[in-house]
């Protein structure tokens, strides 16, 4: 009987130990393990959310970079167009200024030609008068010459 009582006592002690260990050790240990598992799961979820956020940020950054490149290209194109316009305006203005200079030079040349023609006319007239004087001098005698001088003097005084 002692075997039975001993066995029965050992069973009671064993069950008591199991109950105590379950209540004092296994349950808190199991709760700690579940909390740790939940914490790890939350960390993994946060890491996944971070990776998703990073992927979204990278995609947004690529979009922004593309927009910036496009904007820069538009600015460069506009600057090139403006440079061409300015260049064309400068060429047009230079042509216009050149035409004005040519026109002014033509007018100045025509005026100089007119002055030269007038001077030439005066020289031709002076030479014609000199030639006429020589011819008249040789053809007129002293009496005709004196009469002609008096006539010119009289016309000069009356004028």
C-alpha positions in Angstrom: 0.0 0.0 0.0 2.7 2.2 0.6 3.4 2.0 -3.0 0.0 3.1 -3.8 0.0 5.9 -1.3 3.4 6.9 -2.4 2.4 6.8 -6.0 -0.8 8.6 -5.2 1.3 11.3 -3.2 3.7 11.6 -6.1 0.8 12.1 -8.5 -0.7 14.8 -6.2 2.7 16.5 -5.9 3.3 16.2 -9.6 -0.1 17.7 -10.5 0.4 20.4 -7.9 3.7 21.2 -9.4 2.2 21.2 -12.9 -0.5 23.5 -11.8 1.9 25.8 -10.0 4.4 25.8 -12.8 1.5 26.4 -15.3 0.2 29.3 -13.3 3.5 30.8 -12.2 5.9 29.9 -15.0 4.3 28.6 -18.1 1.5 31.2 -18.4 3.8 34.3 -17.8 6.4 32.7 -20.1 3.7 32.0 -22.7 2.4 35.6 -22.4 5.9 37.0 -22.7 6.4 34.9 -25.8 3.1 36.0 -27.3 4.0 39.6 -26.5 7.4 39.2 -28.1 5.8 37.5 -31.1 3.3 40.4 -31.4 6.2 42.9 -31.1 8.1 41.1 -33.8 5.0 41.0 -36.0 4.5 44.8 -35.4 8.1 45.4 -36.2 7.9 43.5 -39.5 4.7 45.3 -40.4 6.4 48.6 -39.6 9.4 47.6 -41.7 7.1 46.6 -44.6 5.3 49.9 -44.3 8.7 51.7 -44.3 9.7 49.9 -47.4 6.4 50.8 -49.0 6.8 54.4 -48.0 10.4 54.4 -49.3 9.3 52.9 -52.6 6.5 55.6 -52.8 9.0 58.3 -52.0 11.5 57.0 -54.6 8.7 56.9 -57.2 7.6 60.5 -56.2 11.3 61.6 -56.4 11.6 60.1 -59.9 8.4 62.0 -60.9 9.7 65.2 -59.4 13.1 64.7 -61.2 11.4 64.1 -64.5 9.3 67.2 -64.0 12.4 69.2 -63.1 14.2 67.9 -66.2 11.2 68.8 -68.4 11.0 72.2 -66.8 14.7 72.7 -67.3 14.4 71.6 -71.0 11.5 74.1 -71.5 13.6 76.9 -70.0 16.5 76.0 -72.2 14.3 75.8 -75.2 12.7 79.2 -74.4 16.2 80.7 -73.9 17.3 79.3 -77.2 14.2 80.7 -78.9 14.8 84.1 -77.3 18.5 84.0 -78.3 17.5 83.3 -81.9 14.9 86.1 -81.7 17.5 88.5 -80.3 20.0 87.5 -82.9 17.4 88.0 -85.7 16.5 91.3 -84.3 20.1 92.3 -84.1 20.7 91.2 -87.7 17.5 93.1 -88.8 18.6 96.2 -87.0 22.1 95.9 -88.4 20.6 95.6 -91.9 18.4 98.5 -91.3 21.3 100.6 -89.9 23.4 99.5 -92.9 20.7 100.6 -95.3 20.4 104.0 -93.5 24.2 104.4 -93.7 24.2 103.5 -97.4 21.3 105.9 -98.0 23.1 108.6 -96.1 26.3 107.9 -98.1 24.3 108.1 -101.4 22.7 111.4 -100.3 26.1 112.8 -99.3 27.6 111.6 -102.5 24.8 113.2 -104.5 25.2 116.4 -102.6 29.0 116.4 -103.2 28.4 115.6 -106.8 26.0 118.6 -107.0 28.7 120.8 -105.3 31.3 119.5 -107.7 29.0 120.1 -110.7 28.3 123.7 -109.5 32.0 124.3 -109.0 32.7 122.8 -112.5 30.0 125.0 -114.0 31.6 128.1 -112.3 35.0 127.1 -113.6 33.6 126.4 -117.1 31.8 129.8 -117.0 35.0 131.5 -115.8 37.0 129.7 -118.6 34.3 130.7 -121.1 34.5 134.3 -119.9 38.3 134.3 -120.1 38.2 132.8 -123.6 35.5 135.3 -124.6 37.6 138.1 -123.2 40.6 136.9 -125.2 38.5 136.6 -128.3 36.8 140.0 -127.7 40.2 141.6 -126.9 41.6 140.5 -130.1 38.6 141.6 -132.2 37.8 144.9 -130.6 39.8 147.9 -131.1 40.4 150.5 -128.5 37.3 152.6 -129.3 34.9 149.7 -129.3 36.6 148.4 -126.1 36.1 151.8 -124.3 32.5 151.9 -125.5 31.9 148.4 -124.2 33.5 149.2 -120.8 31.4 152.3 -120.5 28.3 150.3 -121.3 29.0 147.6 -118.7 29.8 150.3 -116.1 26.6 152.0 -116.9 24.6 148.8 -116.6 26.4 148.0 -113.3 25.6 151.4 -111.9 22.0 151.2 -113.0 21.6 147.7 -111.6 
